[in-house]
Amino acid sequence: MFFALSVASAYILTNIDGLFAFLALASTGRRLAAVAGFLLAQVVVIGGALVVGGGAAILAPADLGLLGIVPVALGFREVLRNRRRTEQPEEKSAPPGSIIGAVALFLALSTDTFVLMAAFFADTKPDLDRFVLSGALMAVAVLLGLGIGLNRLLKPSAKTEKFFERLAPLVMIAAGLYILMDTQTDGF
């Protein structure tokens, strides 16, 4: 059980950026997209890490860092959208929030978690994989609970929505640049 808690701790620590991205998305009225995108991305990360865990030597970690391009592109797209919104008269409608865009964002922010989990699955005996998996699932539950709880504490108002609407693209751009710089893509 201690091993599962260690895995959960490592998983949470590699997903702090995802928690902030979750808050940024959820606080702009895209809570459903944030929850669904986060959960789908974590299924892909954990499932992919489980599959790749055995063949970790084949995986090119340098290429994973290129996923940082996704949040940078999404962030710039949102900055441009925000600019156009300020130029046009404001319509009061709920933002649709793309689940696919949220999944792409969370996947791009989860490359370090993917590599970590693949290493856990690759380096443990097959009979201990259940502890790795249970630790990952505990971490996902904690992160989702924290994200939803913190979002409720923020008590979204028109002012906070506008603030996070402007902040969210910058968070995406910063996270993408971090992913590009803090991986083996440093050699580019």
C-alpha positions as a Markdown table, in Angstrom:
| # | Residue | x | y | z |
|---|---|---|---|---|
| 1 | Met | 0.0 | 0.0 | 0.0 |
| 2 | Phe | 2.9 | 2.3 | 0.7 |
| 3 | Phe | 4.1 | 1.8 | -2.8 |
| 4 | Ala | 0.7 | 2.8 | -4.2 |
| 5 | Leu | 0.8 | 6.0 | -2.1 |
| 6 | Ser | 4.3 | 6.8 | -3.4 |
| 7 | Val | 3.0 | 6.4 | -7.0 |
| 8 | Ala | 0.0 | 8.6 | -6.1 |
| 9 | Ser | 2.3 | 11.3 | -4.7 |
| 10 | Ala | 4.5 | 11.3 | -7.7 |
| 11 | Tyr | 1.5 | 11.3 | -10.0 |
| 12 | Ile | 0.0 | 14.3 | -8.2 |
| 13 | Leu | 3.3 | 16.2 | -8.2 |
| 14 | Thr | 3.7 | 15.8 | -12.0 |
| 15 | Asn | 0.1 | 17.0 | -12.5 |
| 16 | Ile | 0.1 | 20.3 | -10.6 |
| 17 | Asp | 0.2 | 22.1 | -13.9 |
| 18 | Gly | -2.8 | 20.1 | -15.0 |
| 19 | Leu | -4.6 | 21.2 | -11.9 |
| 20 | Phe | -4.0 | 24.8 | -12.7 |
| 21 | Ala | -5.1 | 24.3 | -16.3 |
| 22 | Phe | -8.3 | 22.6 | -14.9 |
| 23 | Leu | -9.0 | 25.6 | -12.7 |
| 24 | Ala | -8.4 | 28.0 | -15.6 |
| 25 | Leu | -10.8 | 26.0 | -17.9 |
| 26 | Ala | -13.5 | 25.3 | -15.2 |
| 27 | Ser | -13.5 | 28.9 | -14.0 |
| 28 | Thr | -14.4 | 30.2 | -17.5 |
| 29 | Gly | -17.6 | 28.2 | -17.5 |
| 30 | Arg | -16.2 | 25.2 | -19.2 |
| 31 | Arg | -16.4 | 22.9 | -16.2 |
| 32 | Leu | -17.9 | 19.9 | -18.1 |
| 33 | Ala | -15.2 | 20.1 | -20.7 |
| 34 | Ala | -12.6 | 20.4 | -18.0 |
| 35 | Val | -13.8 | 17.4 | -16.1 |
| 36 | Ala | -14.4 | 15.2 | -19.2 |
| 37 | Gly | -11.2 | 16.3 | -20.8 |
| 38 | Phe | -9.2 | 15.7 | -17.6 |
| 39 | Leu | -10.7 | 12.2 | -17.1 |
| 40 | Leu | -10.3 | 11.1 | -20.7 |
| 41 | Ala | -6.7 | 12.4 | -20.8 |
| 42 | Gln | -5.8 | 10.4 | -17.6 |
| 43 | Val | -7.4 | 7.3 | -19.1 |
| 44 | Val | -5.1 | 7.7 | -22.1 |
| 45 | Val | -2.0 | 8.5 | -20.0 |
| 46 | Ile | -2.5 | 5.5 | -17.6 |
| 47 | Gly | -3.6 | 3.1 | -20.3 |
| 48 | Gly | -0.8 | 4.2 | -22.6 |
| 49 | Ala | 1.8 | 4.0 | -19.9 |
| 50 | Leu | 0.6 | 0.5 | -19.0 |
| 51 | Val | 0.9 | -0.6 | -22.6 |
| 52 | Val | 4.2 | 1.1 | -23.2 |
| 53 | Gly | 5.7 | 0.2 | -19.8 |
| 54 | Gly | 7.0 | -3.1 | -21.2 |
| 55 | Gly | 8.6 | -1.4 | -24.2 |
| 56 | Ala | 10.0 | 1.7 | -22.6 |
| 57 | Ala | 13.3 | 1.4 | -24.4 |
| 58 | Ile | 11.5 | 1.8 | -27.8 |
| 59 | Leu | 9.8 | 5.1 | -26.7 |
| 60 | Ala | 11.6 | 8.3 | -27.8 |
| 61 | Pro | 11.3 | 10.6 | -24.8 |
| 62 | Ala | 12.7 | 13.5 | -26.9 |
| 63 | Asp | 9.7 | 13.4 | -29.1 |
| 64 | Leu | 7.3 | 13.5 | -26.2 |
| 65 | Gly | 8.4 | 17.1 | -25.4 |
| 66 | Leu | 7.1 | 18.2 | -28.8 |
| 67 | Leu | 3.6 | 17.8 | -27.4 |
| 68 | Gly | 4.2 | 21.2 | -25.8 |
| 69 | Ile | 3.3 | 22.7 | -29.1 |
| 70 | Val | -0.3 | 21.7 | -28.5 |
| 71 | Pro | -1.0 | 24.0 | -25.4 |
| 72 | Val | 1.1 | 26.8 | -27.0 |
| 73 | Ala | -1.1 | 26.7 | -30.2 |
| 74 | Leu | -4.3 | 26.4 | -28.2 |
| 75 | Gly | -3.2 | 29.3 | -26.0 |
| 76 | Phe | -2.5 | 31.6 | -29.0 |
| 77 | Arg | -5.8 | 30.6 | -30.5 |
| 78 | Glu | -7.6 | 31.6 | -27.3 |
| 79 | Val | -5.6 | 34.9 | -27.2 |
| 80 | Leu | -6.8 | 35.7 | -30.7 |
| 81 | Arg | -10.4 | 34.8 | -29.8 |
| 82 | Asn | -10.3 | 37.0 | -26.8 |
| 83 | Arg | -9.0 | 39.9 | -28.9 |
| 84 | Arg | -11.9 | 39.4 | -31.4 |
| 85 | Arg | -14.4 | 39.2 | -28.5 |
| 86 | Thr | -13.3 | 42.6 | -27.2 |
| 87 | Glu | -13.7 | 44.1 | -30.7 |
| 88 | Gln | -17.2 | 42.7 | -31.1 |
| 89 | Pro | -20.2 | 43.5 | -28.9 |
| 90 | Glu | -20.5 | 40.9 | -26.1 |
| 91 | Glu | -23.2 | 38.3 | -26.3 |
| 92 | Lys | -24.1 | 36.6 | -23.1 |
| 93 | Ser | -23.9 | 32.9 | -23.9 |
| 94 | Ala | -22.2 | 30.0 | -22.2 |
| 95 | Pro | -18.9 | 29.1 | -23.8 |
| 96 | Pro | -19.3 | 25.7 | -25.4 |
| 97 | Gly | -15.9 | 24.4 | -24.4 |
| 98 | Ser | -14.4 | 21.7 | -26.6 |
| 99 | Ile | -13.8 | 18.4 | -24.8 |
| 100 | Ile | -11.3 | 17.4 | -27.5 |
| 101 | Gly | -9.4 | 20.6 | -26.9 |
| 102 | Ala | -9.4 | 20.0 | -23.2 |
| 103 | Val | -8.1 | 16.4 | -23.7 |
| 104 | Ala | -5.4 | 17.7 | -26.0 |
| 105 | Leu | -4.3 | 20.3 | -23.4 |
| 106 | Phe | -4.3 | 17.8 | -20.5 |
| 107 | Leu | -2.4 | 15.2 | -22.6 |
| 108 | Ala | 0.2 | 17.7 | -23.5 |
| 109 | Leu | 0.6 | 18.6 | -19.8 |
| 110 | Ser | 0.8 | 15.0 | -18.9 |
| 111 | Thr | 3.9 | 13.9 | -20.8 |
| 112 | Asp | 6.0 | 13.8 | -17.6 |
| 113 | Thr | 3.3 | 11.8 | -15.9 |
| 114 | Phe | 3.2 | 9.4 | -18.9 |
| 115 | Val | 6.9 | 8.9 | -18.8 |
| 116 | Leu | 6.8 | 8.4 | -15.0 |
| 117 | Met | 4.0 | 5.9 | -15.1 |
| 118 | Ala | 5.6 | 4.0 | -18.0 |
| 119 | Ala | 8.8 | 3.7 | -15.9 |
| 120 | Phe | 6.8 | 2.5 | -12.9 |
| 121 | Phe | 5.0 | -0.1 | -15.1 |
| 122 | Ala | 8.3 | -1.1 | -16.8 |
| 123 | Asp | 10.4 | -1.3 | -13.6 |
| 124 | Thr | 8.0 | -3.2 | -11.3 |
| 125 | Lys | 7.2 | -6.9 | -11.3 |
| 126 | Pro | 3.9 | -7.7 | -13.1 |
| 127 | Asp | 2.3 | -8.7 | -9.9 |
| 128 | Leu | 2.9 | -5.2 | -8.4 |
| 129 | Asp | 1.3 | -3.4 | -11.4 |
| 130 | Arg | -2.0 | -3.4 | -9.5 |
| 131 | Phe | -0.3 | -1.1 | -6.9 |
| 132 | Val | 0.9 | 1.2 | -9.6 |
| 133 | Leu | -2.5 | 1.3 | -11.1 |
| 134 | Ser | -4.3 | 1.9 | -7.8 |
| 135 | Gly | -1.9 | 4.7 | -6.9 |
| 136 | Ala | -2.6 | 6.4 | -10.3 |
| 137 | Leu | -6.3 | 6.1 | -9.8 |
| 138 | Met | -6.0 | 7.5 | -6.3 |
| 139 | Ala | -4.1 | 10.4 | -7.7 |
| 140 | Val | -6.6 | 11.1 | -10.4 |
| 141 | Ala | -9.4 | 11.1 | -7.8 |
| 142 | Val | -7.5 | 13.5 | -5.5 |
| 143 | Leu | -6.6 | 15.9 | -8.4 |
| 144 | Leu | -10.2 | 15.9 | -9.7 |
| 145 | Gly | -11.6 | 16.5 | -6.2 |
| 146 | Leu | -9.1 | 19.3 | -5.6 |
| 147 | Gly | -9.9 | 20.9 | -9.0 |
| 148 | Ile | -13.7 | 20.8 | -8.4 |
| 149 | Gly | -13.3 | 21.9 | -4.8 |
| 150 | Leu | -11.1 | 24.8 | -5.6 |
| 151 | Asn | -13.3 | 25.8 | -8.5 |
| 152 | Arg | -16.3 | 26.0 | -6.1 |
| 153 | Leu | -14.3 | 28.0 | -3.6 |
| 154 | Leu | -13.5 | 30.6 | -6.4 |
| 155 | Lys | -17.3 | 31.3 | -6.7 |
| 156 | Pro | -17.1 | 32.2 | -10.4 |
| 157 | Ser | -18.6 | 35.6 | -11.1 |
| 158 | Ala | -18.5 | 37.7 | -14.3 |
| 159 | Lys | -15.3 | 39.3 | -13.0 |
| 160 | Thr | -13.5 | 36.0 | -12.2 |
| 161 | Glu | -14.7 | 34.5 | -15.5 |
| 162 | Lys | -13.3 | 37.4 | -17.4 |
| 163 | Phe | -10.0 | 37.1 | -15.5 |
| 164 | Phe | -9.6 | 33.4 | -16.1 |
| 165 | Glu | -10.8 | 33.8 | -19.7 |
| 166 | Arg | -7.8 | 36.1 | -20.2 |
| 167 | Leu | -5.5 | 34.0 | -17.9 |
| 168 | Ala | -6.3 | 30.5 | -19.4 |
| 169 | Pro | -4.5 | 31.1 | -22.7 |
| 170 | Leu | -1.4 | 32.4 | -20.9 |
| 171 | Val | -1.4 | 29.3 | -18.7 |
| 172 | Met | -1.6 | 27.1 | -21.8 |
| 173 | Ile | 1.2 | 29.0 | -23.5 |
| 174 | Ala | 3.4 | 28.9 | -20.4 |
| 175 | Ala | 2.8 | 25.2 | -19.8 |
| 176 | Gly | 3.6 | 24.5 | -23.5 |
| 177 | Leu | 6.8 | 26.4 | -23.3 |
| 178 | Tyr | 7.7 | 24.6 | -20.1 |
| 179 | Ile | 7.1 | 21.2 | -21.7 |
| 180 | Leu | 9.2 | 22.2 | -24.7 |
| 181 | Met | 12.1 | 23.5 | -22.5 |
| 182 | Asp | 12.0 | 20.9 | -19.7 |
| 183 | Thr | 12.4 | 17.8 | -21.7 |
| 184 | Gln | 15.0 | 16.2 | -23.9 |
| 185 | Thr | 13.9 | 18.6 | -26.7 |
| 186 | Asp | 16.4 | 21.0 | -25.0 |
| 187 | Gly | 18.8 | 19.8 | -27.6 |
| 188 | Phe | 16.9 | 21.4 | -30.5 |
